[in-house]
């Protein structure tokens, strides 16, 4: 805050008044300039700190997605085997359970750095193109997280069939038919997760370019 103090003595004449006015004006301009410089330095520090956090966050998320991509493809293979088993059982034929396993792990993708930058308003000090790329990546990340939740719900439904029967070969015809629909839905969700995940990795790569 800038303070302007009153004079300690009376002013005599227009000339002296002008000198004092000029001194006050120059002082105010210097103070405002220093304040603006300090503010600009602070904003630059905030921007650099936020961008560093966001880029690290994205790099970590991408590493998690790289591992998840292989796991998703493996789980798609498991679901294809499960679908083949169920369709064979639906026809009243014996089928092998080899290669069938239900396993789904959530991929934890962070967004704390981006949330902090947006809620504190630091994004206004960032380059517009960078902000646009960051926003696009985190929007796609939200889509991926939504697909994860849908896939998890599908797995929970599938597990309910096998909780009633420890041996998949002893499932009732009604459970087999219902499970076929859920397996197909799970395959669709996993496929969407794989595709969106790969799109998200590409989006991260674009956003991380400097």
N, C-alpha and C positions, 0 to 999 in steps of 0.2 A: 504494500500500500504506500502511495506517495503522499507525504505531508508537506504542506506549504506553511511556513511559520511567519507570523507578522514581524514587521521591522521593529528594531529596538530604538530607533530614533525617528524624528519627524523628517519628512522630505521637504527640501527647500528648492523650489523652482522646477520648471518643466524638464529641464535638461537632466537634473538629478533623478527625477521620476522615470524618465525614459531609460536611464542607465540601470536603475533598479528593475524595471520591467523587463529589459533585455536580459539581465542576469537571471531573473526568475524563469523566463522563457527558455533560455539555454539550459538551465538546470533541469527543468521539467523534461525537455527533449532528451537530454542525456539519460535521465532516470528512466524514461519510457523506453529508450533504446536498449539500455541495459536489461530492463525487465523483459523486453521482447526477445533479446538474445538468450537470456536464462530460460525463458519459456520454450524457445525453439530447441535448445539443447536438451531440455527435459523431455520434450515430445519426441525428439529423435531417439533418445535413450529408451523411452517406452516402446517406440516402434521397433527398434532393433531387438529388444528383449522379447517382444511378442512374436516377431517373425522367427527368431531363433527357436522359441518354444514350439511354434506351429510346425516348422520344418522338421524338428526332431520328432514331434508327435506323428507327423505323416510318414516319416521314414520308418519309425517303429511299427506303425499300422501296416505299412506295406510289407514289412518282414513277416508279420503275423499272417497276412493274406497269402503270401507266397507259400507258406507251410499249409495253410488251409486249402489252397487250390488242389494240392495233391490228395489231401484227405477227402475233399468233396468228391473228387473223381473216383476214389476208392469206394466211397459210400454209394455212389451211383452204381458201381459194379455189384455191390452187395444187394442193393435194392432190385436190380435186374434179376439177380439170382433168386431173390425172394419172390418176385413176381412170377418167374418161371415155375417155381415150386407150387405157389398158390394156384396158378392156372391149371397145372397138371392135377393137383388135388381136387380142383373144382370139377374136373372131368371124371372123378372117381378112380383115378389111377394112383399107384404108388409113386412117390417122388423122394429124391434125396435132399437132405438139408445141408449137404456139404456146400461150403462157400457162403452160407447165410449167417450174418451177424448184424445185430442192430447196435449202432454206436454213433452218437452225434455229439460233437463238442462245439460249444459256442465260441466264436472268435470275438475277443474283447478288443474293440477299437476305441481309442481315446479321442475325446474332443474338448478336453479341459482348456487347452491353449486357445482354441478358436472361440470358445464360450467367453473366456476372460477378455479377449480382444474386442469382442462385440459388445459385451455388457459394460465395459469400462469406456468404450468409445475410441479405443486406440486405433481401430481400423481407419478412422478418418485421416490419420497421419500416414497411412500406407499408400503405396502406389496403386492406382485404380485397377490396373491389369492384374496385379498380384492378388488383390482382394477378390476380384472376379474369379480367378483360378482357385483360390482357397475355398470360396463359397461353393463353387461347383463340386469340388472334391467332397466337402462335408455334406452337401445335399445328397450326393450319390451314396455316401457312407450311411446316411439315414435310411435310404432305400434298402441297402444291404442288410442293415440291422432289422428292418421290418420283415424281410424275407427269412432271416434267421428265426425270428419269433414264430412265423407261420410254419416253418419246417419243424421246429421243436414241438409245436402242437400236433403235427402229423405223427411224429415219433411217439409222443405220449399215447396217442390213440392206438398205434400199432402195438406198443408195449402192453396195452390193456388186454389184447387178445392172448398174448403169450403168458401173462400173469395168471390167466384162468386155466392155462394148460401149459405145463412145463415142456411137453413134447409137441412141437409144431405139427407132427403127423397125426395127432389126436384131436386137432381142431374140428369143431362141428362144421357142417356145410354152410350154415348161416354165417359163422365167423370167417370162414374162408372167403365167401363172396364179399363180405363187408371189408375184409382186409385187402382184397384185390383193389378196391376203389381207393383205399387209403394209401396203399403202396404206390399206385399211379400218381396220386396227388403229391406224395413225398418226392417221387422222382421229378415231377414238374418243378417243385420248389427247389430241390437240389440243383437242377439244371439252371434255374433262374439265378440262384446264388452264385453258381460258377461263372455265369456270363456277366452278372453285375459286378462280381468280385474282380474279374479281369478288366472290366471297364474302369473300376475304381483304381486298380493298380496303375493303369495308363493315365488316369486323371492325376494321381499322386505324382507320377513322373513329370507330367507337364507342369504341375504346380511347384515342384522342387527345382525346376530350372531357374538359374539366376542370370 
